[in-house]
């Protein structure tokens, strides 16, 4: 029996309800209809998805939901659109490369000053570090909601409150928490970035961002092109979502998001959170009895998403991950997880960790099977 424990990378399968909708769409009349009809249908699907996502994050205006190919494109668009020459940017020492690389590139090219807020080895952050790091020219604070390596939930509400007191724009990377943690964007952050293929349960190649009023007035379009609106002008439209959505949209991907997020709303994020917190607790409890394994992060399911990284003393992370797959059919993720900053913070660089992450399809028997495999593998300390 295969066990999938890599939800932090991507959800392995769409729910039956979402698959049904996509099959009906692919077999529908739109394939033979004219371009105008296709455009109207795509617009209706996008609006449905915008409304669902706005409902999930409690945003008043669904037209502020912008679709992209994923969180990486979104972060690049938002960061490049909001930075200004000579501005100062703050980010945390557990950021994913989707945010860290564009920021570092801007720093190297002399566009911005950049400081990393140092998190603890468990991924935790004291929000007061934000206050102490703000300068006169600080323009942006970029924060992941939860580390994709350590699972630790960062104090984003308090950190962003401090930033906004000083007129600093705030960007939240919710790739690991969308559909998993209850969160109200409201007055908390200026931009919320989401991934469609993880906790939101949509197809890969989907995602986007929700942009507040203050940021939308400041953000410059990073990409330009056709929008089907204001076509008489060579400038991008000044209204949303068109201002930030050039080109042909991924309609079937957006439909998968509409259907999956509506399903999440029917289930309730609190219920999802409670269930997945229980899975993490079960896994951590079982790990405590297995020798030579060191779990990383807070080790408190109430303070983390359903993700646990493990170091097996004396063994290469890739070696452990391959052994679990080849002998037991357990799919994990090993290495640096596109987040070398987090591994430096936790002391697991450059070797990395074996990451176990759980989601909608994970059952208690999967947790137990994984623990049994780890115990049976007898990773004895190497001399």
C-alpha atoms as one frame of an Amber mdcrd trajectory, in Angstrom:
protein
   0.000   0.000   0.000   1.452   3.338  -1.062   1.414   6.214   1.417   1.600
   9.762   0.101   3.273  12.085   2.604   4.228  15.011   0.382   1.225  17.329
   0.569   3.448  20.343   1.263   4.673  19.999  -2.326   1.347  19.263  -3.995
  -1.943  17.484  -3.395  -1.731  14.164  -5.271  -5.295  13.951  -6.556  -8.380
  16.076  -7.077 -11.519  15.294  -5.112 -14.234  13.301  -6.949 -16.514  16.353
  -7.032 -13.821  18.458  -8.714 -12.980  15.700 -11.214 -16.662  15.428 -12.131
 -16.892  19.154 -12.864 -13.722  19.150 -14.950 -14.892  16.163 -16.998 -18.211
  17.839 -17.669 -16.413  21.012 -18.719 -14.023  19.187 -21.065 -16.920  17.371
 -22.700 -19.011  20.514 -23.020 -20.158  22.716 -25.855 -17.411  25.299 -25.320
 -15.000  23.230 -27.416 -17.050  23.898 -30.530 -18.334  27.372 -29.717 -17.038
  30.670 -31.034 -14.364  32.754 -29.343 -16.842  35.256 -27.907 -18.762  32.495
 -26.149 -15.522  30.999 -24.832 -14.577  34.382 -23.394 -17.897  34.794 -21.635
 -17.731  31.285 -20.197 -14.154  31.773 -18.990 -15.146  35.055 -17.356 -18.046
  33.395 -15.557 -15.796  30.576 -14.305 -13.185  33.071 -13.123 -15.807  35.113
 -11.265 -17.082  31.967  -9.562 -13.551  31.148  -8.426 -12.889  34.727  -7.318
 -16.010  34.660  -5.166 -15.018  31.338  -3.578 -11.486  32.516  -2.762 -12.759
  35.875  -1.505 -15.101  33.933   0.776 -12.272  31.746   2.037 -10.088  34.709
   3.021 -13.031  36.954   3.949 -12.364  39.609   1.302 -15.200  41.973   0.409
 -14.432  42.498  -3.300 -13.861  39.312  -5.360 -12.406  41.403  -8.209  -9.334
  41.862  -6.031  -8.549  38.152  -6.512  -5.933  37.879  -9.277  -5.076  34.577
 -10.987  -1.549  33.531 -12.010   0.300  30.284 -12.694   1.070  29.876  -8.995
   2.618  31.369  -5.880   6.041  31.826  -7.495   4.722  33.990 -10.319   2.518
  35.848  -7.851   5.388  36.668  -5.500   7.541  37.856  -8.384   4.749  40.050
  -9.728   3.918  41.551  -6.353   7.496  42.093  -5.161   8.668  43.652  -8.430
   5.491  45.685  -8.666   5.802  47.180  -5.181   9.535  47.727  -4.668  11.091
  51.098  -5.422  14.716  52.038  -6.053  16.523  52.541  -2.763  13.753  51.036
  -0.664  14.350  48.711   2.268  12.682  45.280   2.427  12.306  42.915   5.378
  11.724  39.176   5.078  12.170  36.198   7.391  14.948  33.622   7.536  12.526
  30.807   6.673  11.272  32.156   3.338  10.833  29.876   0.338  13.017  30.621
  -2.691   9.884  31.857  -4.466  10.280  34.999  -2.348  13.952  34.814  -1.348
  15.399  34.628  -4.864  13.611  37.639  -6.375  14.456  39.644  -3.254  18.112
  38.631  -3.335  18.270  39.387  -7.054  16.929  42.888  -6.442  19.484  43.377
  -3.668  22.386  42.202  -5.827  21.342  44.566  -8.598  21.319  47.507  -6.224
  17.580  48.113  -6.352  16.796  47.482  -2.678  18.318  47.098   0.750  17.374
  43.724   2.260  17.423  42.393   5.810  16.391  38.937   6.994  14.512  38.662
  10.295  16.240  35.785  12.068  13.920  32.995  13.186  14.802  30.485  15.894
  15.987  26.930  15.126  12.365  25.792  15.449  11.226  28.415  12.930   9.614
  30.714  15.500   9.862  34.495  15.279   9.498  37.262  17.851   7.266  39.871
  16.193   9.117  42.652  18.011  12.054  41.981  15.698   9.987  43.655  13.002
   9.721  46.865  15.001  13.456  46.904  15.707  14.379  46.292  12.056  12.216
  48.984  10.442  14.112  51.924   8.940  12.969  55.243   7.500  13.096  53.768
   3.975  11.481  50.400   4.808   8.822  49.757   2.180   7.913  46.063   2.316
   7.628  43.228   4.810   7.429  39.804   3.141   6.507  36.834   5.343   5.602
  33.227   4.819   2.590  32.187   6.902   4.179  28.830   7.756   7.593  27.380
   6.951   7.536  24.669   4.292  10.484  23.014   6.078   9.635  23.319   9.773
   5.857  23.728   9.605   6.012  26.552  12.130   3.254  29.160  11.909   4.714
  32.662  12.058   3.111  35.542  14.040   1.928  37.301  10.899  -0.971  39.230
  12.419   1.181  40.916  15.062   4.133  41.396  12.702   1.973  43.017  10.038
   0.263  45.231  12.599   3.646  46.622  13.630   4.659  47.094   9.994   1.477
  48.928   9.073   1.888  51.268  12.049   5.053  52.439  10.271   3.485  52.660
   6.796   5.166  49.477   5.563   3.304  47.410   2.941   2.877  43.726   3.830
   2.967  40.586   1.660   1.831  37.221   3.025   2.945  33.982   1.356   0.074
  31.640   2.210   1.172  28.794  -0.067   1.393  26.377   2.890  -1.713  27.580
   4.728  -4.433  28.343   2.191  -7.362  26.005   2.855  -5.579  24.641   5.936
  -5.519  27.502   8.443  -8.487  29.814   9.067  -7.368  33.307   8.086  -9.071
  36.637   7.484  -7.120  38.888   5.155  -9.159  41.944   6.115  -6.900  44.598
   7.538  -4.095  42.138   8.338  -2.026  42.222   5.143  -1.907  44.234   1.943
  -1.310  41.272  -0.376  -2.033  37.579   0.192  -0.388  35.084  -2.166  -1.902
  31.609  -2.582  -1.004  28.355  -4.346  -3.798  26.402  -5.967  -2.302  22.901
  -5.933  -1.638  22.391  -2.226  -4.237  22.913   0.514  -6.682  24.515  -1.913
  -6.952  21.223  -3.800  -6.791  22.560  -7.375  -4.723  21.637 -10.405  -1.003
  22.342 -10.619  -0.227  25.549 -12.459  -2.837  27.530 -10.555  -2.587  30.199
  -7.900  -2.727  33.928  -7.522  -2.909  36.764  -5.060  -5.474  38.929  -3.327
  -4.559  42.604  -3.277  -5.838  45.250  -0.898  -6.673  48.827  -1.758  -3.443
  50.399  -0.512  -1.218  47.974  -2.423  -3.289  48.102  -5.608  -2.743  51.844
  -5.773   1.011  51.342  -5.434   1.654  48.196  -7.455   2.949  48.523 -10.990
   2.042  45.806 -13.506   5.048  43.527 -13.923   3.534  41.808 -16.968   1.649
  43.466 -19.800  -0.475  42.177 -22.643  -3.962  41.672 -23.927  -6.842  41.695
 -21.469  -9.874  41.892 -23.754 -10.644  45.279 -22.212  -9.550  48.861 -22.960
  -7.996  47.488 -26.139  -7.746  50.955 -27.672  -4.881  51.819 -25.291  -1.277
  50.603 -25.228  -1.350  50.953 -21.431  -2.665  48.263 -19.121  -6.201  48.945
 -17.797  -6.331  50.774 -14.479  -9.080  48.573 -13.044  -9.034  45.099 -11.536
  -8.600  42.290 -12.136  -7.581  43.229 -15.698  -4.680  45.419 -14.541  -2.767
  42.356 -13.336  -4.145  39.561 -15.577  -2.710  39.852 -19.099  -2.977  36.966
 -21.534  -5.206  33.922 -21.816  -6.195  32.509 -18.465  -5.905  28.864 -17.399
  -9.671  28.350 -17.435  -9.729  24.672 -16.532  -7.261  25.283 -13.714  -9.385
  28.148 -12.425 -12.457  25.913 -12.623 -10.654  23.327 -10.493 -10.034  26.061
  -7.916 -13.645  27.209  -7.968 -14.938  23.695  -7.348 -12.317  22.728  -4.761
 -12.519  25.941  -2.715 -16.315  25.732  -2.673 -15.906  22.217  -1.267 -13.514
  23.551   1.397 -16.059  26.208   2.354 -18.778  23.569   2.697 -16.534  21.430
   4.900 -15.191  24.336   6.937 -11.520  25.256   7.357 -11.772  24.838  11.140
 -12.846  21.222  10.670 -10.003  20.623   8.204  -7.545  22.204  10.624  -8.720
  20.067  13.556  -8.448  16.865  11.550  -4.953  17.576  10.221  -3.731  18.762
  13.601  -4.778  15.348  14.955  -2.752  13.599  12.247   0.345  15.621  13.147
  -0.116  14.858  16.848  -0.400  11.138  16.110   2.756  11.194  13.994   4.810
  13.201  16.499   3.718  10.959  19.360   4.838   7.902  17.427   8.175   9.450
  16.474   9.033   9.908  20.147   9.535   6.173  20.517  11.859   5.732  17.526
  15.583   6.009  18.233  18.049   8.027  16.162  15.357  10.310  14.679  15.276
  14.015  15.412  12.140  15.893  14.387  12.574  19.610  13.624  10.260  22.545
  14.226   8.061  23.442  17.185   6.853  19.839  17.757   3.515  21.366  18.772
   0.693  20.637  16.290  -1.192  23.706  17.560   1.666  25.921  16.374   2.336
  24.310  13.018   0.782  23.054   9.814   0.602  19.258   9.216   4.253  18.911
   8.295   7.177  17.326  10.144  10.799  17.352   8.980  13.105  14.699  10.368
  16.862  14.222  10.568  18.108  10.641  10.810  21.475  10.876  12.523  24.284
   9.491  10.395  22.133   9.028   7.288  21.716  11.147   4.180  18.185  12.521
   3.850  17.917  11.314   0.249  19.040   7.848   1.288  16.296   7.651   3.924
  13.614   8.976   1.581  14.590   6.520  -1.150  14.598   3.603   1.323  11.093
   4.476   2.551   9.793   4.594  -1.002  11.520   1.525  -2.406  10.798  -0.777
   0.552   7.494   0.585   1.892   5.977   2.737  -0.865   6.046   5.857   1.314
   6.431   9.070  -0.673   8.239  11.862   1.159  10.389  14.837   0.137  14.071
  15.069   1.039  16.764  17.717   0.745  16.501  21.484   1.113  12.885  21.884
  -0.112  13.689  25.090  -2.078  14.252  26.838   1.250  17.955  26.935   2.164
  17.303  29.866   4.499  15.026  27.732   6.676  17.597  24.943   6.808  20.304
  27.404   7.817  17.997  28.675  10.563  17.296  25.163  11.847  20.883  23.926
  11.563  20.063  21.319   8.912  22.007  22.920   6.054  23.421  21.588   3.761
  22.207  18.030   4.355  18.531  18.895   4.615  15.796  16.744   6.081  13.203
  14.125   5.234   9.843  15.897   5.200   6.553  14.180   5.996   3.471  16.262
   5.183  -0.174  15.298   5.403  -3.404  16.446   3.850  -6.950  15.732   2.772
  -6.323  12.135   1.728  -4.195  11.116   4.700  -5.751   8.583   7.056  -4.703
   7.442  10.510  -3.672   4.087   9.045  -1.222   5.953   6.771   0.341   7.609
   9.803   0.623   4.267  11.576   2.103   2.548   8.511   4.713   5.284   8.187
   5.673   5.013  11.843   5.912   1.224  11.581   8.184   1.574   8.550  10.447
   4.019  10.368  10.652   1.764  13.412  11.324  -1.335  11.314  14.023   0.366
   9.274  16.350   0.406  12.311  18.433   3.447  11.401  21.190   2.654  13.844
  23.742   5.370  14.564  26.716   5.133  12.228  30.230   5.285  13.638
